[in-house]
Amino acid sequence: MTLIKTEPTPMNPGSTLIQHLLSPNRYPHPVTAVRLIETHISWVLLTGDFAYKIKKPVNFGFLDFSTLELRRQYCHEELRLNRRLAEDWYLGVVAITGSLEQPRIEGTGEAIEYAVKMRQFPTGLTLKDRVKSGQVDRAEIDQITDLLADFHAHIAKAEADSPYGGSPCIRHWFEENFAHLRLRLKDERQREQIRTIEDWGQAEWQLKAGLMEDRKGAGCVRECHGDMHLGNMTSIDGQIILFDCIEFNPMLRWIDVVSEVAFLIIDLLHFNLDALAYRFLNRYLQHTGDYQGVALLRYYLVYRALVLAKVSLLRSEQQLDPACLEQNLAEYRVYANLAERFTQPSKPMLLITHGFSGSGKSYHAGQLAERIGAVQLRSDIERKRLYGFGAEQGTGSATGGGIYSAEATQLTYDRLAAEAKTVLEAGFSVIVDATFLKTAQRGQFRQLASACGVPFRILDFQAADSVLMQRILQRQHQDASEATLAVLQRQQQIAEALRPEEQTHAITIDSENDQAIAWAFSQLA
């Protein structure tokens, strides 16, 4: 999270030390020039090959770097946390010795300060920098998602008796934003907007507090990154690197994994990258199966937007340049509107696919989910998860047997229905991606839509037999689907055509047409 100074900072003797560390001869390696980057809680000295991050002697209550020993401890904590994701870049904690006027990095004698030593990242290559010039693509979002899902799978889980991640703690950090906002907002319309969001937050917390506790008990509160936004990501030689975890307050990193997911979604939405935001969400959910977490997603999206709105207002107080002031106020409005957006009643819909293997269901459903802001539930993945297999792991099941038996198939559709219900009740549209070759299967989801009070549509995918066969042969062993030509033949034998009453809900999609998604989108608009 970006932190803003809210009280005078004791700049001396720190500023004296930093001034002298700008001299190239203070370092144990050749340095031509030193460049300083200053944040509200640290100084970062860039020397070319290495960067040195020094913590400011500040105490903001939720952050205390006021003593040398505390700064040393938090330097080591920063090293520990960031090595989980960027081990090759975080090199160690080094002492600064000598005097304020004659300091030495990694010198001899008693330490007067400490720094985290890192390999220096290339400048201007954070994903935030690159997003502004339209350079972040789907492949990078996929790489981020894979990294984050794997990271979340392996990090420490909060103990049941720990102070972290319980519903009162979550409520505290949500409501902490409003005191700052009320103090600084003068426009009555903006104050009313914040009051409305605050009322929604209180009501939503009352509804979801039990689920928050259940998720902590289930191990969903973990020692996360804590500051998962595009400014803390870079791409070097085609590899995404996540850095700058929150080290100064464990309450802000021991969080529900869905809260961390929400941070990046809000960042992408802020840059009007809605399709990439939903691509990230869907890929993450397909990795983890954490569809229960979607029930809390709106709450965390509002929370993350409020935090960034608060930061924008606090920044504006420090601006003397009118243009910079207006930019920060404009940022506030964007984030406040994003927070409000997710408090509003939504109009979700339930869509199911229909078609044989190879008809383009999964690919086009994924593209459509990004375009309309929906969750895509893939039967190929959820079936395997139900029986303990990874998405791309072979199951050795015979055609119509193993995890593809009639009983296993019904259990799979029941699982998909339960997950779809969770997503719909959370206020998000859902596309259930399965063959839906049987009338009863389609009827089950039509009834679900009716029970949830949402529109129901059938995406009926069509392609020539030769195209179906070609696609199946091309993707074998490269996708969650285990369909073969024998599977296709069996599907064609057992399929039950859409009935007249189903046709009224159907959108026929020619998946051989390059404009298939645009056509489907136009029919849903």
Stockholm file with secondary structure:
# STOCKHOLM 1.0

chainA/1-525         MTLIKTEPTPMNPGSTLIQHLLSPNRYPHPVTAVRLIETHISWVLLTGDFAYKIKKPVNFGFLDFSTLELRRQYCHEELRLNRRLAEDWYLGVVAITGSLEQPRIEGTGEAIEYAVKMRQFPTGLTLKDRVKSGQVDRAEIDQITDLLADFHAHIAKAEADSPYGGSPCIRHWFEENFAHLRLRLKDERQREQIRTIEDWGQAEWQLKAGLMEDRKGAGCVRECHGDMHLGNMTSIDGQIILFDCIEFNPMLRWIDVVSEVAFLIIDLLHFNLDALAYRFLNRYLQHTGDYQGVALLRYYLVYRALVLAKVSLLRSEQQLDPACLEQNLAEYRVYANLAERFTQPSKPMLLITHGFSGSGKSYHAGQLAERIGAVQLRSDIERKRLYGFGAEQGTGSATGGGIYSAEATQLTYDRLAAEAKTVLEAGFSVIVDATFLKTAQRGQFRQLASACGVPFRILDFQAADSVLMQRILQRQHQDASEATLAVLQRQQQIAEALRPEEQTHAITIDSENDQAIAWAFSQLA
#=GR chainA/1-525 SS CCCCCCSCCCCTTHHHHHHHHTSGGGSSSCCSCCEEEECSSEEEEECSSEEEEEECSCBCSSCBCCSHHHHHHHHHHHHHHHHHHHTTTEEEEEEEEECSSSEEETCSSSEEEEEEEEECCCTTCBHHHHHHTTCCCHHHHHHHHHHHHHHHHHSCBCCTTSSSSCHHHHHHHHHHHHHHHHHHCCCHHHHHHHHHHHHHHHHHHHHHHHHHHHHHHTTCEEECCSCCSGGGEEEETTEEEECCCCCSCGGGTEEEHHHHHHHHHHHHHHTTCHHHHHHHHHHHHHHHCCGGGHHHHHHHHHHHHHHHHHHHHHHHHTCCSHHHHHHHHHHHHHHHHHHHHTTSCCCCCEEEEECCTTSSHHHHHHHHHHHHTEEEEEHHHHHHHHTTCCTTCCCCCCTTSGGGSHHHHHHHHHHHHHHHHHHHHTTCEEEEESCCCSHHHHHHHHHHHHHHTCCEEEEEEECCHHHHHHHHHHHTTSSSCCCCHHHHHHHHHHCCCCCHHHHTTEEEEETTSTTHHHHHHHHHC
#=GC SS_cons         CCCCCCSCCCCTTHHHHHHHHTSGGGSSSCCSCCEEEECSSEEEEECSSEEEEEECSCBCSSCBCCSHHHHHHHHHHHHHHHHHHHTTTEEEEEEEEECSSSEEETCSSSEEEEEEEEECCCTTCBHHHHHHTTCCCHHHHHHHHHHHHHHHHHSCBCCTTSSSSCHHHHHHHHHHHHHHHHHHCCCHHHHHHHHHHHHHHHHHHHHHHHHHHHHHHTTCEEECCSCCSGGGEEEETTEEEECCCCCSCGGGTEEEHHHHHHHHHHHHHHTTCHHHHHHHHHHHHHHHCCGGGHHHHHHHHHHHHHHHHHHHHHHHHTCCSHHHHHHHHHHHHHHHHHHHHTTSCCCCCEEEEECCTTSSHHHHHHHHHHHHTEEEEEHHHHHHHHTTCCTTCCCCCCTTSGGGSHHHHHHHHHHHHHHHHHHHHTTCEEEEESCCCSHHHHHHHHHHHHHHTCCEEEEEEECCHHHHHHHHHHHTTSSSCCCCHHHHHHHHHHCCCCCHHHHTTEEEEETTSTTHHHHHHHHHC
//
